[in-house]
Amino acid sequence: MSDDRQIPSRHPALDYHEFPKPGKLEIRATKPLANGRDLARAYSPGVAEACLEIVKDPSAATRYTARGNLVAVVSNGSAALGLGNIGPLASKPIMEGKAVLFKKFANIDCFDIEVNESDPEKLAEIVTSLEPTFGAINLEDIKAPDCFIVEKLCRERMNIPVFHDDQHGTAIVVGAAVTNALLVADKAFEDIKVVSTGGGAAGIACLNMLVKLGVQRKNIWLCDIDGLVYEGRESQMTEQKAAFAQASELRSLADVIDNADLFLGLSGPGVLSQDMVKKMAPRPIIFALANPTPEIMPDLIREVAPEAIIATGRSDFPNQVNNVLCFPFIFRGALDVGATEINDAMELGCVEGIAALARASSSAEAAAAYKDESLKFGADYLIPKPFDPRLLATVACAVAKAAMETGVAARPVEDLQAYKETLNRSVFKSALIMRPVFDAARQAQRRIIFAEGEDERVLRAAQAVVEELNYRPILIGRPEVVEARCERFGLSVRPGVEFELINPEHDDRFRDYWSTYHQLMQRKGVTPDLAKATMRTNATAIAAVAVQRGDADSMICGTFGQYLWHLNYVEQIIGSGSLRSVGALSLMLIESGPLFIADTHVFPEPTPVQIADIVTAAARHVRRFGLKPRIALCSQSQFGNMQSNSGRTMRAAIELLDEKTVDFAYEGEMTLDVALDPELRQRIFPNARFSEPANVLVFANADAASTARNILKMCANGLEVGPILMGMGNKAHIVTPAITARGLLNIAALAGTPVQHYG
């Protein structure tokens, strides 16, 4: 390896590994260790009880230790990425990185183990001796043919999954990409001719995978540095290469490339020439996967075969074949069912899951992570992106199902759908707490109208509403714009089919809508001409009129603009004596649990009466999530010890609440730490009305509430559900410009729940 390589990102990459503390991993305790009692349970004498249970039943280790969620990434550094044999110590950053990916994408704990052993049989012996510690083994960056020996011995001797990612991870992702490439090219596995370069571990595994998928072995032509692998060849031959030897007089890649449907390169730069590409079959599929420089650059392919379907191993071109699409999720599924191995059926399940996900509409989260790329299934989008959160549930479920069907699951799951929902909850933080809301919404079938129907987030939310809530939303937008954006974003929903569209430029209901608006607003300075102009240009007003007229049950607006501007039109058109906004409630999902905050948007300085209304409405909405409200009225003042404005306001609100008959717990006024720390509250005010941490924080002004909300978002990685507009009978919700497509779906579910579910 040359020492003078000029890599622009070298120093930032080194800084990333060094600061703020060296490396990319640390160990965190999952149980408290704060006192002598904890110590006695974590270690002697309490730990003996767990040990004795495992002695009686070895499978109990998955109950009492982390073994069931612990993977070892093992390497001797003999084939580290594109760096060659750099040894175990220098390969440690790679293995740490692998462990980070396991945690990030599948929440699997991982130890990296770098072993100074070049003898494959001795290395296998070391790995097998680690079985009591781990639930599975990921072999990594071991040179061929040693890797074949190590994996074979470990699989024979161990009763836990052993997976060589360089082989099988690459093969699975290639298998998924080829599956979809053949669909695009209108070709079939059993008919295609495959030419491959590179007889290493990944190359051989990919060819074996293609055979499992239906490619005929006689149609596979393998070439390496010495040319075609043919029967009788002796140079650079291995048992694995020999399985693909051809009985042929041809000898070079140029000789065998004629009419090839698929070129699979796992070799080195410049191996495939433009002249060779010209000889390939029509609509050739070219996977040039060498890194960092592929066998042929995509632009050179396009010059001679514009219709080619291309994949590389690089992130700066479409269709990056990246093992992270596979290995975290195949291990997740295998661990969750206690698989004793990873077999062919599980690998094929992984292939099918990845391929199917690319053919589905792209997720909003993936679209946000890859803003400048088209994620619409086709020649430039054959496999999903690593940051598609659906990978976990889709692939892990397919793997778990295959493990159970083939009899290698020691702990089969009883309900695959419930298992899938559990995985989704681990990805989508709001999924668990939103479940009762979604269940109620699915039964209601309410008509929800989105004001800003041309916004990408709204379009993606509409797709999700159709898929997850099973009803037909209404969007406001120009048909040609909505249609074009659905097409561009790879969404399957279309106006007039899966959702209704109100066109502000031309709609048969225009006269009815402006007449309704004029009638409501004629004594507030709105002329007929102004009413007409508003119904052509103001999507919030149009949506509000639709709800007022009964054409929709609830509206959602606010993806752009200022909250109070939208609220003005909502109150003017929908508001009445019984429907008036009483505050905005934000649900913040943080590590310690759900926490509601009010009023974040409606009243800058609420009065005691308004505070009492906010508290009462918040209690109703908290119950929608299946939670028992415990409401703290927050102030700098502490149970009457200060005469501040907020203290007086909160004390007056408490008096008003005391005069009512309410069925929820509230207390105040108190500071934030006292609200959340029961022990501190007990010392300061022993006679408080509830003894648990508060789960609703009501503030004396919007500045304080909004600041608390934003601090939790930015500093505590809090996820917001809301804001929920209280008091409007669930007929209107105003979001903020920071809302995501998933956030809009959550609000749609809330809007989709009839009034009786929370009133």
C-alpha positions in Angstrom: 0.0 0.0 0.0 1.5 3.4 -1.0 2.1 5.9 1.8 1.6 8.9 -0.4 -2.1 8.4 -1.3 -3.8 11.7 -1.3 -7.2 11.3 0.4 -9.0 14.6 1.0 -11.0 13.3 3.9 -8.0 11.8 5.7 -7.7 14.3 8.6 -11.5 14.6 9.3 -11.6 10.8 9.3 -8.8 10.5 11.8 -10.4 13.2 14.0 -13.6 11.2 13.9 -11.8 8.2 15.3 -9.8 10.1 17.9 -12.2 12.7 19.4 -13.9 13.3 21.8 -12.5 10.0 23.0 -10.5 7.3 21.1 -12.4 4.7 19.1 -16.1 4.2 18.2 -17.3 1.9 21.0 -17.9 1.9 24.8 -19.6 -0.4 27.2 -22.7 0.9 29.1 -24.5 -0.9 32.0 -28.1 -1.7 31.5 -29.0 -2.0 35.2 -28.5 0.5 38.0 -25.5 0.3 40.2 -26.2 3.1 42.7 -26.1 1.5 46.1 -25.1 -1.6 48.1 -28.3 -3.4 47.2 -27.6 -3.0 43.5 -24.1 -4.2 44.0 -25.2 -7.3 45.9 -27.5 -8.2 43.0 -25.2 -7.4 40.2 -22.3 -9.3 41.8 -21.8 -11.5 44.9 -24.0 -12.9 46.3 -27.0 -12.2 44.0 -25.2 -13.1 40.8 -24.9 -16.7 42.0 -28.7 -17.2 41.5 -28.4 -16.4 37.8 -25.4 -18.7 37.5 -27.3 -21.6 39.1 -30.3 -21.1 36.8 -28.0 -21.4 33.8 -26.4 -24.6 35.2 -29.8 -26.1 35.4 -30.8 -24.9 31.9 -28.1 -23.5 29.5 -30.8 -21.8 27.4 -31.5 -19.6 30.4 -28.4 -17.6 29.5 -30.5 -15.7 27.1 -32.7 -14.6 30.0 -30.1 -13.7 32.5 -27.2 -12.4 30.4 -26.7 -10.4 27.2 -25.6 -13.4 25.2 -28.8 -13.6 23.2 -28.1 -10.2 21.7 -24.3 -10.3 21.5 -22.3 -10.9 18.4 -18.5 -11.3 17.9 -16.9 -9.7 14.9 -13.8 -11.8 14.5 -10.9 -11.1 12.1 -7.1 -11.7 11.7 -6.8 -8.7 9.4 -5.5 -10.8 6.5 -7.9 -9.3 3.9 -9.0 -5.9 5.3 -11.2 -4.1 2.9 -9.1 -3.0 0.0 -6.0 -2.7 2.2 -4.8 -6.3 2.0 -3.1 -8.2 4.8 -2.6 -5.4 7.4 -2.8 -7.6 10.4 -5.2 -7.8 13.3 -4.2 -4.6 15.1 -4.5 -2.3 12.1 -7.8 -3.9 11.2 -9.3 -3.0 14.6 -10.9 0.3 13.4 -12.7 -1.7 10.7 -14.1 -4.2 13.2 -15.1 -1.4 15.6 -16.9 0.1 12.7 -18.7 -3.1 12.0 -19.8 -3.3 15.6 -21.2 0.2 15.4 -23.2 -0.7 12.3 -24.7 -3.7 14.2 -25.8 -1.4 17.0 -27.1 1.4 14.8 -29.1 -0.6 12.3 -30.3 -3.6 14.4 -29.6 -2.7 18.0 -27.3 -5.7 18.4 -24.5 -5.5 20.9 -21.1 -6.5 19.5 -17.5 -7.1 20.5 -14.8 -6.8 18.0 -12.1 -9.5 18.4 -8.9 -9.2 16.5 -6.9 -12.4 16.6 -3.2 -12.7 15.9 -3.4 -16.1 14.1 -2.8 -16.8 10.5 -3.3 -20.6 10.6 -7.0 -21.1 9.6 -7.4 -24.3 11.7 -6.0 -22.6 14.8 -8.1 -19.5 14.2 -11.2 -21.7 13.9 -10.2 -23.4 17.2 -10.0 -20.0 18.9 -13.3 -18.9 17.5 -15.1 -22.1 18.6 -13.8 -21.7 22.1 -15.8 -18.4 22.3 -19.2 -20.0 22.0 -20.2 -19.6 25.6 -19.8 -15.8 25.3 -21.7 -15.0 22.1 -25.1 -15.6 20.5 -23.5 -15.5 17.0 -20.2 -15.1 15.2 -19.5 -12.7 12.3 -16.3 -13.6 10.5 -14.7 -10.7 8.8 -11.8 -9.8 6.5 -10.1 -13.2 6.4 -8.3 -14.0 3.2 -9.3 -16.7 0.8 -9.1 -19.7 0.8 -8.5 -19.5 4.6 -11.9 -18.0 5.2 -13.6 -21.1 3.7 -11.7 -23.4 6.1 -12.4 -21.2 9.1 -16.1 -20.9 8.4 -16.5 -24.6 7.6 -14.9 -25.7 10.8 -16.8 -23.2 13.0 -20.1 -24.1 11.5 -19.4 -27.8 12.1 -18.4 -27.3 15.7 -20.6 -24.5 16.9 -24.3 -24.5 17.8 -24.8 -20.8 17.1 -24.9 -18.9 13.8 -21.6 -18.4 12.0 -21.6 -16.0 9.1 -18.8 -14.8 6.9 -20.1 -11.5 5.8 -17.5 -11.0 3.1 -18.9 -14.1 1.4 -22.5 -14.3 2.2 -23.4 -10.7 3.0 -22.1 -9.7 -0.4 -23.8 -12.6 -2.1 -27.2 -11.7 -0.5 -27.1 -8.1 -1.6 -25.9 -9.0 -5.0 -28.7 -11.6 -5.2 -31.3 -9.0 -4.3 -29.9 -6.5 -6.8 -29.7 -9.1 -9.6 -33.2 -10.2 -8.9 -34.5 -6.7 -9.5 -32.2 -6.0 -12.4 -33.6 -9.0 -14.2 -37.1 -7.7 -13.6 -36.1 -4.4 -15.1 -34.4 -6.0 -18.0 -37.2 -8.6 -18.5 -34.9 -11.5 -18.2 -34.9 -14.7 -16.1 -32.3 -16.4 -13.9 -32.6 -19.7 -15.7 -31.9 -18.1 -19.1 -29.0 -15.7 -18.5 -25.3 -16.1 -19.2 -23.1 -14.8 -16.4 -19.5 -13.8 -16.7 -17.6 -13.2 -13.4 -14.2 -11.9 -12.5 -12.6 -12.6 -9.2 -12.3 -16.1 -7.6 -12.1 -14.9 -4.0 -14.5 -15.5 -1.2 -17.0 -12.9 -2.2 -17.0 -13.9 -5.9 -17.5 -17.6 -5.2 -20.2 -16.9 -2.7 -22.0 -14.6 -5.2 -21.9 -17.3 -7.9 -23.2 -19.9 -5.4 -26.1 -17.5 -4.6 -26.9 -17.1 -8.3 -27.1 -20.8 -8.7 -29.5 -21.0 -5.7 -31.6 -18.3 -7.4 -31.9 -20.3 -10.6 -28.9 -19.6 -12.8 -27.6 -22.7 -14.5 -24.1 -23.6 -13.5 -23.2 -24.3 -17.1 -24.0 -20.7 -18.0 -21.5 -19.3 -15.5 -18.1 -18.3 -16.8 -15.6 -17.5 -14.1 -12.3 -15.6 -14.8 -9.5 -14.6 -12.5 -6.0 -13.2 -12.9 -5.0 -16.2 -15.1 -8.1 -16.0 -17.3 -10.9 -18.4 -17.6 -11.3 -21.1 -15.0 -11.5 -24.2 -17.2 -11.4 -27.9 -16.6 -7.8 -29.2 -16.2 -6.3 -25.8 -15.3 -3.7 -26.0 -12.5 -2.5 -22.5 -11.9 -4.2 -20.5 -9.1 -6.9 -23.1 -8.6 -8.9 -23.9 -5.5 -11.7 -26.4 -4.8 -14.2 -23.5 -4.8 -13.1 -22.2 -8.2 -13.0 -25.7 -9.7 -16.8 -26.0 -9.1 -17.2 -23.5 -11.8 -14.7 -24.8 -14.3 -15.8 -24.8 -17.9 -15.0 -27.5 -20.5 -13.9 -24.9 -23.1 -11.0 -23.9 -25.4 -11.7 -20.2 -24.6 -9.2 -18.7 -22.3 -9.7 -14.9 -21.7 -12.4 -12.6 -20.4 -12.6 -11.1 -23.9 -13.2 -14.5 -25.3 -16.1 -15.4 -23.0 -17.9 -12.0 -22.7 -19.9 -12.5 -26.0 -23.7 -12.3 -25.3 -23.2 -12.2 -21.6 -26.4 -10.9 -19.8 -24.6 -10.3 -16.5 -21.1 -9.2 -15.8 -20.2 -9.6 -12.1 -16.9 -8.1 -11.1 -15.3 -8.6 -7.8 -11.7 -8.2 -8.9 -9.9 -4.9 -9.7 -9.9 -1.7 -11.7 -9.9 -1.6 -15.5 -10.7 -5.3 -16.0 -13.7 -4.7 -18.3 -13.2 -2.6 -21.4 -15.7 -0.8 -23.5 -15.1 -3.2 -26.4 -16.1 -6.1 -24.1 -19.3 -4.2 -23.1 -20.2 -3.9 -26.7 -20.1 -7.7 -27.1 -22.6 -8.2 -24.3 -26.3 -9.1 -24.8 -28.8 -6.3 -25.3 -29.7 -4.4 -22.0 -26.6 -5.8 -20.2 -26.4 -5.9 -16.5 -23.0 -4.8 -15.3 -22.1 -5.1 -11.6 -18.6 -3.6 -11.3 -18.1 -4.0 -7.6 -14.3 -3.5 -7.1 -13.5 -0.7 -4.6 -12.5 2.0 -4.7 -12.1 1.8 -8.5 -14.5 -0.5 -10.3 -13.7 -2.9 -13.2 -15.2 -0.2 -15.5 -16.5 3.3 -14.6 -20.2 3.8 -15.2 -19.7 6.7 -17.5 -17.6 4.5 -19.8 -20.4 1.9 -19.9 -23.0 4.5 -20.7 -21.0 5.7 -23.8 -21.3 2.3 -25.5 -24.4 0.8 -23.8 -26.8 3.6 -22.7 -29.4 1.0 -21.8 -27.1 -0.9 -19.4 -28.2 -1.6 -15.8 -25.2 -0.8 -13.6 -24.2 -1.4 -9.9 -21.0 -0.6 -8.2 -19.6 -0.8 -4.7 -19.3 3.0 -4.4 -21.7 5.4 -2.8 -21.3 8.1 -5.4 -23.1 6.1 -8.1 -26.6 4.5 -8.0 -27.1 0.9 -6.8 -24.3 0.7 -4.3 -23.9 -3.0 -3.3 -23.4 -2.5 0.5 -23.4 -5.4 3.0 -25.0 -3.2 5.6 -28.3 -3.9 3.8 -27.9 -7.5 5.0 -25.7 -8.4 7.9 -27.4 -6.5 10.8 -30.8 -7.7 9.9 -30.0 -11.4 9.2 -28.3 -11.5 12.6 -31.3 -9.8 14.2 -33.7 -12.4 12.9 -31.4 -15.3 13.7 -30.8 -14.1 17.3 -34.5 -13.4 18.0 -35.5 -17.0 17.2 -32.4 -18.6 18.8 -31.2 -20.0 15.4 -28.5 -22.6 15.6 -27.2 -21.7 12.2 -27.7 -19.4 9.2 -28.8 -21.7 6.4 -29.6 -21.3 2.7 -33.3 -20.7 3.3 -32.5 -17.8 5.7 -30.2 -16.2 3.2 -32.8 -16.5 0.4 -35.4 -15.0 2.7 -33.0 -12.1 3.2 -32.6 -11.8 -0.6 -36.3 -11.7 -1.2 -36.9 -9.2 1.6 -34.3 -6.7 0.4 -35.5 -7.1 -3.2 -39.1 -6.6 -2.4 -38.4 -3.5 -0.3 -36.8 -1.8 -3.3 -39.9 -2.5 -5.4 -42.2 -0.9 -2.7 -42.6 2.9 -2.4 -39.5 4.4 -0.8 -39.8 5.5 2.8 -39.8 9.1 3.9 -36.9 8.5 6.2 -34.7 7.2 3.3 -35.8 10.0 1.1 -34.7 12.5 3.7 -31.3 10.9 4.1 -30.8 10.8 0.3 -32.4 14.1 -0.8 -30.7 14.4 -4.1 -31.4 10.8 -5.3 -34.4 9.3 -7.0 -35.6 6.4 -4.9 -38.1 5.1 -7.5 -37.7 1.4 -8.5 -35.9 1.0 -11.8 -32.5 0.7 -13.4 -31.0 3.3 -11.0 -32.7 2.0 -7.9 -32.5 -1.8 -7.6 -31.9 -2.1 -3.9 -33.0 0.0 -0.9 -30.8 2.4 0.9 -29.1 1.5 4.2 -31.0 4.2 6.1 -34.4 2.8 5.1 -35.9 2.0 8.5 -38.1 -0.7 7.0 -35.2 -3.0 6.4 -35.1 -4.2 10.0 -38.6 -5.5 10.2 -38.7 -6.7 6.6 -35.5 -8.7 6.5 -35.4 -9.9 10.1 -38.9 -11.2 9.8 -38.1 -13.1 6.6 -35.0 -14.6 8.2 -36.9 -15.6 11.4 -39.7 -17.2 9.3 -37.2 -19.2 7.3 -35.3 -20.3 10.4 -38.6 -21.6 11.9 -39.7 -23.3 8.7 -36.4 -25.1 8.4 -36.3 -26.2 12.1 -33.2 -24.3 13.2 -35.0 -21.9 15.6 -34.6 -22.9 19.2 -36.9 -20.1 20.4 -39.5 -19.7 17.6 -41.8 -16.7 17.8 -45.5 -17.4 18.1 -46.8 -14.5 16.1 -44.7 -13.2 13.2 -46.9 -10.1 12.7 -46.5 -9.2 16.4 -42.8 -9.7 16.0 -42.7 -7.4 13.0 -44.6 -4.8 15.0 -42.0 -5.1 17.8 -39.2 -4.5 15.4 -41.0 -1.5 13.9 -41.4 -0.1 17.4 -37.7 -0.3 17.9 -37.1 1.8 14.7 -40.1 4.2 14.9 -39.9 5.6 18.4 -43.5 6.7 18.3 -44.9 3.3 17.3 -45.6 1.8 20.7 -47.3 4.8 22.3 -49.3 5.5 19.1 -50.6 2.0 18.8 -54.0 2.6 20.6 -54.4 5.7 18.6 -53.8 3.9 15.3 -56.1 1.0 16.4 -59.0 3.5 17.1 -58.3 5.4 13.8 -58.5 2.2 11.7 -62.0 1.6 13.1 -63.2 5.1 12.4 -62.5 5.7 8.7 -62.7 9.5 9.1 -62.0 11.8 6.1 -58.8 13.7 6.7 -57.8 16.7 4.5 -54.2 17.9 4.2 -54.0 21.6 3.3 -50.5 21.5 1.8 -51.0 18.6 -0.6 -48.1 19.4 -2.9 -45.5 19.1 -0.1 -43.4 15.9 -0.4 -43.9 15.1 3.3 -47.7 15.3 2.8 -47.6 13.1 -0.2 -45.6 10.5 1.7 -47.9 10.8 4.6 -50.9 10.2 2.3 -49.2 7.1 1.0 -48.7 5.9 4.6 -52.3 6.8 5.5 -53.5 4.6 2.7 -51.2 1.7 3.7 -51.5 1.9 7.5 -54.8 3.5 8.2 -56.7 2.0 5.2 -58.6 5.2 4.3 -58.7 7.7 1.5 -57.3 11.1 2.4 -58.1 14.4 0.7 -55.3 16.7 -0.5 -55.3 20.3 -1.7 -53.1 20.8 -4.7 -52.8 21.3 -8.4 -53.3 17.9 -10.2 -50.3 18.2 -12.6 -48.0 19.1 -9.7 -49.2 16.4 -7.4 -49.1 13.8 -10.2 -45.5 14.7 -11.2 -44.3 14.7 -7.6 -45.8 11.3 -6.8 -44.0 10.0 -9.9 -40.7 11.7 -9.0 -40.8 10.4 -5.4 -41.6 6.8 -6.4 -45.0 6.8 -4.7 -47.7 4.4 -5.8 -50.7 6.6 -4.7 -52.4 8.8 -7.4 -55.0 11.5 -7.2 -58.5 10.3 -7.9 -57.5 6.7 -7.0 -56.0 6.4 -3.5 -56.7 10.0 -2.5 -59.1 12.7 -3.4 -57.8 16.0 -4.7 -59.2 19.6 -4.4 -57.7 21.8 -7.1 -57.6 25.4 -5.9 -57.3 26.6 -9.5 -60.4 24.8 -10.8 -62.8 22.8 -8.8 -66.6 22.3 -9.2 -67.1 23.2 -5.6 -65.5 26.6 -5.9 -68.7 28.6 -5.8 -70.0 26.6 -2.8 -66.7 27.1 -0.9 -66.3 30.9 -1.5 -70.0 31.4 -0.7 -69.6 29.5 2.6 -66.5 31.5 3.5 -68.2 34.8 2.6 -71.2 34.0 4.7 -69.1 33.2 7.7 -66.9 36.3 7.3 -69.1 38.9 5.6 -69.3 40.9 8.8 -65.6 40.7 9.4 -64.6 42.7 6.3 -64.5 39.9 3.8 -66.1 40.9 0.4 -67.3 38.4 -2.2 -64.1 39.1 -4.3 -61.9 38.6 -1.3 -63.7 35.4 -0.5 -63.1 34.2 -4.0 -59.4 35.1 -3.9 -59.0 33.3 -0.6 -60.6 30.1 -1.9 -58.1 30.2 -4.8 -55.0 30.9 -2.9 -55.3 30.0 0.8 -55.1 26.2 1.3 -55.7 26.5 5.1 -58.9 28.3 4.6 -60.0 25.9 1.9 -59.4 22.9 4.2 -61.2 24.6 7.0 -64.2 25.3 4.8 -64.2 21.7 3.7 -64.5 20.6 7.3 -67.1 23.3 8.1 -69.2 22.0 5.2 -68.8 18.4 6.2 -66.8 17.4 3.2 -64.0 16.3 5.6 -64.0 15.4 9.2 -60.7 16.9 10.2 -57.9 19.0 8.6 -54.1 19.1 9.0 -52.1 22.2 8.0 -48.9 24.0 9.0 -46.1 22.3 7.1 -45.0 25.9 6.2 -45.9 29.3 7.7 -46.4 30.6 11.2 -48.6 28.6 13.6 -50.9 31.5 14.7 -51.5 32.5 11.1 -53.0 29.1 10.4 -54.8 29.2 13.7 -56.5 32.4 12.8 -58.3 30.8 9.8 -59.1 27.6 11.7 -60.8 29.6 14.5 -62.6 31.9 12.1 -64.1 29.1 10.0 -64.4 26.1 12.3 -64.5 27.7 15.7 -67.8 28.3 17.5 -69.0 28.6 21.0 -68.3 24.9 21.8 -65.2 24.7 19.5 -62.3 27.0 20.5 -58.7 26.3 20.8 -57.5 25.9 24.4 -53.9 25.2 23.7 -51.3 23.0 21.9 -50.0 19.8 23.5 -46.7 18.2 22.4 -45.9 14.7 23.2 -42.1 14.3 23.6 -40.7 10.7 23.4 -37.4 10.6 25.3 -35.3 7.8 26.8 -37.0 7.9 30.2 -40.5 7.7 28.6 -43.3 9.9 27.2 -43.6 13.5 28.4 -46.3 15.9 27.4 -45.8 19.7 27.3 -48.4 22.5 27.0 -49.2 25.1 25.9 -46.5 25.3 23.2 -48.2 27.6 20.6 -51.6 29.1 21.2 -51.4 31.4 24.2 -48.3 33.5 24.8 -49.4 34.4 28.3 -52.4 32.3 29.3 -54.7 33.4 32.1 -55.5 31.2 35.1 -58.8 30.2 33.4 -56.9 29.3 30.2 -54.4 27.3 32.2 -57.2 25.4 33.9 -58.7 24.6 30.5 -55.3 23.5 29.2 -54.8 21.2 32.1 -58.3 19.7 31.6 -57.9 19.2 27.9 -54.4 17.8 28.3 -55.7 15.1 30.6 -58.3 14.0 28.0 -55.7 13.8 25.3 -53.2 11.9 27.4 -55.8 9.2 27.9 -56.0 8.7 24.2 -52.5 7.2 24.4 -53.6 4.7 27.1 -51.8 6.7 29.9 -52.9 8.0 33.2 -52.3 11.8 33.4 -50.2 13.2 36.2 -50.1 16.9 35.5 -47.6 19.4 37.0 -48.3 23.1 36.8 -44.7 24.5 36.4 -43.3 27.8 37.6 -40.1 29.2 39.1 -42.2 29.4 42.3 -42.5 26.4 44.5 -45.8 25.7 46.3 -46.3 29.4 47.2 -42.8 30.5 48.0 -42.6 33.3 45.4 -44.9 36.1 44.3 -43.8 35.9 40.6 -46.4 36.3 37.8 -46.1 32.7 36.9 -46.5 31.6 40.5 -49.6 33.7 41.0 -51.1 32.4 37.7 -50.5 28.8 38.5 -51.9 29.1 42.0 -55.0 30.8 40.7 -55.4 28.0 38.1 -55.0 25.4 40.9 -57.9 27.1 42.8 -60.1 26.9 39.7 -59.3 23.2 39.2 -60.0 22.5 42.9 -63.5 23.9 42.4 -64.2 21.4 39.6 -64.8 17.7 39.8 -61.9 16.2 37.8 -60.8 12.6 37.5 -57.1 13.1 37.1 -54.1 14.1 39.2 -52.6 17.6 39.1 -50.3 19.5 41.4 -48.4 22.8 41.5 -47.0 25.2 41.3 -43.6 23.6 41.2 -40.3 23.7 39.4 -39.4 21.3 36.7 -37.0 19.2 38.7 -39.6 18.7 41.5 -42.2 17.7 38.9 -40.0 15.0 37.6 -38.2 13.8 40.8 -40.7 12.2 43.3 -38.0 12.0 46.1 -37.2 15.6 45.8 -40.9 16.5 45.8 -41.5 14.3 48.9 -38.8 16.3 50.8 -40.1 19.7 49.8 -43.9 19.0 49.8 -44.7 15.7 51.5 -48.5 16.0 50.9 -48.4 16.3 47.1 -51.4 14.9 45.3 -49.4 12.3 43.4 -46.1 10.5 44.2 -44.9 9.5 40.8 -43.0 11.6 38.2 -45.3 14.0 36.3 -45.9 13.0 32.7 -47.5 16.3 31.7 -45.8 19.7 32.2 -48.0 22.8 31.9 -46.1 26.1 31.7 -47.2 29.6 32.5 -46.2 31.0 29.1 -45.6 29.7 25.6 -41.9 30.8 25.7 -41.2 28.4 28.6 -43.2 25.5 27.1 -41.7 25.9 23.6 -38.2 26.2 25.1 -38.6 23.0 27.1 -40.0 21.2 24.0 -37.0 22.3 21.8 -34.4 21.5 24.4 -35.8 17.9 24.6 -35.7 17.7 20.8 -32.2 19.0 20.4 -30.4 17.9 23.5 -32.2 14.7 24.6 -32.9 13.3 21.1 -36.6 13.7 21.8 -39.1 12.8 19.2 -42.2 15.0 19.0 -45.7 13.8 18.3 -47.8 16.9 17.7 -48.5 19.6 18.4 -52.0 18.5 19.1 -54.5 21.3 18.9 -56.8 21.0 21.9 -60.4 22.2 22.1 -61.4 22.0 18.4 -63.2 18.8 18.7 -60.5 17.0 16.7 -61.6 18.9 13.6 -58.2 20.6 13.1 -54.6 20.2 13.8 -51.8 22.6 13.0 -48.3 21.2 12.7 -45.0 23.0 12.5 -42.6 23.3 9.5 -40.2 20.8 11.2 -42.8 18.0 10.9 -41.7 14.8 9.2 -43.8 12.5 7.0 -44.0 10.1 9.9 -45.0 13.0 12.2 -47.8 13.8 9.7 -49.0 10.2 9.8 -49.1 10.3 13.6 -51.2 13.5 13.5 -53.5 11.9 10.8 -54.0 8.9 13.2 -54.9 11.4 16.0 -57.2 13.3 13.6 -58.7 10.0 12.6 -60.0 9.2 16.0 -63.7 10.2 16.6 -64.4 12.7 19.4 -65.9 10.1 21.7 -62.5 8.3 21.9 -61.1 11.2 23.8 -63.9 13.5 25.1 
